Amino acid sequence: MIVGSTRPNRFAERAAAWLLEGAAERADFELEVLDLRDADLPFLDESIPPAMLGGNYSSPRANAWRHRVGAYDGYIATVAEYNHGPTAVLKNAFDSAFLEWQRKPIGFAGYGNVGAARAIEQLRGITVELQMAPIRHEVNIGLEPFIAVLNNDKTLNDYAYLIQARTALFDNLVWWACALKTARNKLRVVA
C-alpha cells in the first residue's frame, strides 16, 4: 500500500490504518506499507523519459524505490485530491519506477470532498500508461465520513458501505494479482 500524501496531519494515515486493519483479517494476501514520507524521492529529473531508462535511474533513492515496489504483485494507493488531481508526490512515485509496475494491478482508496474520485480517474490513465491494470473497485471516503472521522465523531468502520467497498477492493485486487502473476510467470517460462 502506497501512502500517497506526505503532508503533516494527513488523513492518509487514518485511511492506511483502516486498510491495514481490514487486510489483517484476511489470509489471502499481506498488505505492507510504502510510505512516501520514508521514500523521500527526488522529483523526477532524468535526462530521458522513464520508459527509455531500462529501469536504471540516476538517483539512488529512485533506484531503491523501484526495487522496493518491484517486489510486490499488486498495489493499493491512498489518494488525496488537490485541485481535482492526485498529489504531486504520488504522481512522482509512479514516475520513479517503470518496468517494476508493469502487468500488475492497482486499486485506490481516496478521501475528501468527492472521495478523490477525480484524482483516482486521473491516476487510472497514468497507471495504464505504466502498463498497470487499475481495477474497477475503489474506496471513496466522501466529505461526510471524512469530516466525521477528522472530528473523531465516527470511525471508518461506522460506515457499512465503506467496509463493503474495502472488501470488494481487496477481493478484486487479489484476483487480479493472482491472474497477472500467473500470466507473468508463464511468459518468463516461454521467454
N, C-alpha and C positions, 0 to 999 in steps of 0.2 A: 504494500500500500504506500503510495507516494503522498506525503502530506504536502499539499500544493500551495501553502502560504507560509511566509516567514515573518509576518507582522507580529509585533508584540500583542499580547492579549487576543490572539487569533482564536476564532471559533473552530478552526480546523482541528485543534486538539480535542475538543469535545466530540466532534464527528468521528475522528480517528479512534478515540477510546470506545465509542459506541460500536463502531465496526469491529474492533478487536474483541469486544465483549461478545458480539454475535458470532464471530468466527471461532471463538474458544469453545462454543457449544457444538461444533461440527467436527467430524472425524475425517472428512474427505479432502481437506486442504488446511494449510497453515498460512496465516497472514502475518507477514513481517513488515515492520515499519521502515520506510525510506524517507527520512525527514529532510526536506530541502534546506533546513537550517544547518543540519550536520554536513550536508554535501558541499556547501559553500562553493558552488560552481561559479566560475567567472562567466560573464556574458559572452556568448559565442563570438569569437573574434578570429576564426580560422581564415586563412588566405584563399581557400576554395570551399565550395559547398560541402556540407557533411556527407552527402551521397558519394562524393568523389574522394573522400579521405581514406577509404578502405578500412575504416574502423580505427584509425590512429589519429588522435587529436594531439595537438602540441602542448596542451595544458595537462599536467599530471592529475589535477583534480577531475578534469573531464574524462581522462582515461580511467581513473579509479571508479568514477560514476558508471561508465559504460560497462566495465567488468562487473560491477555490483548488480546492475539491472539485468545484465545478460544471464545471470544465474537463475532467473525466475521464468515460469511458464505462463504467467498471466499477471495482470496488474489491476489495481483499483486506484484511482486518484481522488483525493478530496479536492473539491473545486469551489473556490470563492469567485464571485463575479464582480469585477471592477469595470465600470463604464461599458457594460454589456459584453465583456470579454473575460477570458481567463487571466490569472495573474501572470506577470512577466516572468517570474521565477519558474512557474510551471511550464510555460512555453519554452523557456531556455533549457529546462531539464530534458524536455523531449528533443530539442536540438542538440543537446550534448551527448547524444548517442545516436546510432543509426542502425547498423546491422543487428544490434542486440534486441531491438524492438520487433523486428520483422517476424511475421507469421505467428504473432502471439495476441491473445485477446486483452482488451482493456474495458473496464467498467468505471462508472463515475458516480460519486456521491457529492452532490452540490448543495449549497446552502446560501440563503439570503433572500432578497426580495421575491424572486420567482424560482427559488431553489436552484439558482445558477443555470437554468435551462438554456439561456442564450450562450453562456460561456461553454457549456457542455457541447452545444451544437457546433461551435467553432472548433472545439477540441476533436470532435469526430472527424472533421475534414483534415485536421493536422495529423491525427494518428493514422488515417487511411493513407496519407502521403508517405508515412513511415512504414507502410505495408503491415500495419497492425489491423486487428479485427475488433472494432468497437462494438460492444454488444448493445442490444436494444434496451435492456433493462437497466434502470438507473434509480438512484435515490435522490429525491428533490425535497430538501428541507426548506419549505417556503417561509414567508415572513412571520406568520403566527407562531409556528413552533420555534422558529429561530429566536424571536423576541422572548417567548416564554422560557426557553432554555437559558438564554442570556441573563434573564432576570431571576433565574433559579426558581421560577414558579412551577415548572414542569421539567421532566426529563424526556429525552427522545423515545424512551420506552413507553411513555404515556400515549403515544400515537400509534395505534394498531396498523394504520396504513403505511407508516414508515417501516415498521418491523416487517410487514409483508413485502415491501419494496426491497428491503435489505436481503430477505430470504431469496427473492427472485433474482436479485443481482448475484448473490453467491451461487445459487443453483446453476444459473446460466454461465457464469464465469468458469465454474468447474467443468461444465460440459464442454465449452469451447476450448478450454486449456487442455483437456484430455484429447479431444479430437485433433487439435492442431499439433500437439506434441506427437501424437501417433503419426500424423502426416509428415512432420519434420523428420522424425526418426526413419520413416520409410524412405524419404528422399536421400537421407545420408547413406542408407544401405545401397541404394541404387547408384549413387554417385561414386 
